[in-house]
Amino acid sequence: MTTTERVGGPVPPPPDTFYARIGKRILDLAISALVLLVAGPVMILIALAIKLEDGGPVLYRQERIGQGGRPFYLTKFRSMVVGAEKKGAGILVERNDSRITRVGKIIRKLSLDELAQVFDVIRGDMSIVGPRPGLRYQVELYDEEQRRRLSVRPGITGWAQVNGRNSIPWPERIRLDLEYIDNLSLLMDLKVILLTIPSVLKGSDLIADADYWKKKRQELEAGKTGGGDPAGEEVRTVTPTGEEARK
């Protein structure tokens, strides 16, 4: 559920085109209905497998920051042990992380854990295509240019995901997200959706690199210590709230 709270500074307005204002939402609802119709049986099997493995909850919800800097709770099929954020690396996920369940390894590799986000799309918190939603501590570190990522709804898949996913560094991922926003159109979204299919089938075990955000926070804190914050924003301590997504 979204709130009236906004994280960080001002966010630029979204693209002012018919597709961005109306057409994209129609496409989101149409594809969401199709996904539920086609992948519904798979989603039921995933839910049963998760429940049978350890008896824990099927879904996992984590705070993310959506359009306009508003927090919402992203939904995923649970791929880690219950209470994973209080064990091991906490909010982060490491390579060969022991907290990932047997079912979790399979659904994460094929991005099937993301299927549950279709419900976030239906609620209006997300879109089928868009920049992946950031965690609060990441958004608090955005500079003015990076905050443009928040001008549109976050997506289940995106231009950065079909151009390397976690194999490319964060600055390049952000550049690709902004390139997508600058060229947002029906043809662009259809292109991303089509490119997502082979990307998912190929699978990936790569984990998102958190070092970029650690380094950026250290630089901002050093700037404050030296007499000024170069980004002009307050840097706050991160409190772990859940598992780090791959994307």
N, C-alpha and C positions, 0 to 999 in steps of 0.2 A: 504494500500500500504506500503510495506517495504521500508526502507531507508538504506543508507550506514552508518548511525550512529550506534554506538555500546555502549550499556549501561554497565558501570562497567568495570571490569578487563577482563583478557583473559579467554576464554572458551575452555575446552578440546575438542579434535576432536570427531566426532560421531563414533559409532561402525563401523568397517570396514568389513562388511559382504555383500554378494550379496543382501540379503533381505533388509538390512538397506539402501544400496545405491540405489537399483532399485526396488526390489520386493515390498517394503512398499508403494512406490509411486503408483505403479500399483494397489495395493489393495485399496488405498485411492480413486483413481479415479473411480474404479469399484463400490465401496460401495456408493460413492457420487452419481453416476448415478442411482443406485438402490433406494437410499433415495429419490431423486427427483421424480422418477417414482412412488414409493409407497406412499410417504408422501406428494407429491405435493398438492393434494386436501386439506389435513389438513393444510398445510402452507398457502394456499389461504384463508381458513376459519379463521385462526389466524389473518392474515393481515386485513381481513374485520372486524373482531371483534374489533381489536385495533383501526382501523380508525373510526368505528361507535361510539366507546365509547367516544372519546374526540376530534376527528378530527385531532389529531397530527400525526407526522410521524410514519410509521409502524416499521422501523428499528432504532436501536440504535447502534452507533459505539463508541468504546472506545479504547484508546491506551493501548496496551499490549506489553510485551517484548517476542520476539520469539527466534528461533534458532540462536545461535551465539551472543545473546544479541542485536539483531536488532529489533527496534520498528515496530509494524504494528498495524492496526486498526481492532480489533475483531468486528464481526457483531452479533447482537442478535435481536430477536423480542423485541420491547420496552415493558417493564413491569412496568415502573414507569411513573409518570406524566412528562410532558415536562419541562425541566430545573431542574430536581430533584437534580442535583449536586450542585445547588445554594440554596437549601432549606434544612431544617432539619439537618441531620448528614453529609451532603455534600457527600463526596466520599464513605462513609460507609453506609451500610444498617443495620438497627436495627430490632430486632424482632418486629413483628406487625407494621412495618413501614407504616405510613399513606400515604406515597408517592407512594406506590404500588397500581396500579389500580385494579379494579375488575377482568378484564381479566388477568392482570399481576399475581394475586394470583394463578389463575388456571394454567397458563402456566409455572410459576416458580416451582410450586409444582411437576409438571410432567416433568420438564426440557424441555418443548416444546419450550421455548424461545431460547434454544441452537440450534434448528434445522437450524436456519439461518447461523450457522457457517459452514455448508456444502459448502457455497460459498467461505469461507476462505480456506477450504481444496482444492477446485478446483483451487484457485489462487496460492496455494503452500505455504501459510503462516502457515497453520496448517495441522495436520494429524487427522485421525479418532481416533487413540489411541496415547496417550502420556501424559506427565505431563501437568496439566492445566497451561495456560500462566499467569505469574505474572504481577502485576502492576509495574510501574517504581520504585516507592519508595521501594517496596519489593525487587526487583532485586538489587537495590543499596545497600541493607543490606545483600546480600548473602555473606557467607564466601566461601572459596575456594572449599570446598566439595559441598556446595549447588549449586554452579555455574555449576556443572555437569548437572543440570536439563536443562540447555540451550544448551546442545550438540545435542539434537534432536528437531524436530518440536513439538510444543505443541499440545495437543490433545483435541478433544471434550469430550472424556471420557478417563479414565486411570486406572491404577492398584490401585491407592489410592482411586479413586471414587468408585470402586466396593468393596473396603474393609473398608467402613465406611463413605466415603464422608466427610461432615463437622462435624461428630460426633467424629472424632479423632483429636488430637492436631497437630499443624503444624509440629513439628519435626518428628512425625510418618508419616505424609503425605509425607514429603520430603524423608524420608527413603524408603518408598514404591516406590516413583518415581525413586529413584536411583536403587532400586532393579529391577524395570522394565527395565531400561536402560541396566543394566548388563546382563539381560536375554532376550533382545530384539530378537524376532523371529516371524515367521508366526504363530506358534502354540500359542505363548504368546498373540499376538494381537487377534487371533480368540477367545481365552479364555476370554479376557477382553470384547470383543464385546458381547459374549453370556451372560456373567454375568451382563452386563449393562442392558439388557432387563428387568429382574425382579427387578433390582434396580430402574429403571425409573418407572415401573408400581406401585411399592410400594409408590413412592413419598416421598418428604421430605420438611419440612418447616424450616430446620436448616439453620442458617446464618453463614458464615465463620467468625471465631474469629480473630479479628484484634489485640488483646492484645499482642500476641506473637511478632508482628512486632513493636508495640509501645515500648514494653519493650526492644527489641533488639536495637532500635534506641537510647533509653535513655542510655543503657549500652555503646554504641559506643561513644555517645556524652560525657558521663562521663569519658571515657577513654581518649578522646582528651583533655578534661579539665585537666586531671591528668598528661598530658605530652605525650600522645601517643594514637593513634587509634589502638586497638588490631587487627582489621581486615585489617589495612593498606589501607583503602579506605576512601575517603571523604564522609561525611554524609551531605546531602543537605535537605533543607526544602521541604516538600511535598506540591505540589499545586494540589488541587482537580481538576480532569479532567473528572469525570464521576461516574457512579454508581459502587459500589463494587460488584463483582460477588459472587455467593454462593460458588464457587469452587476455 
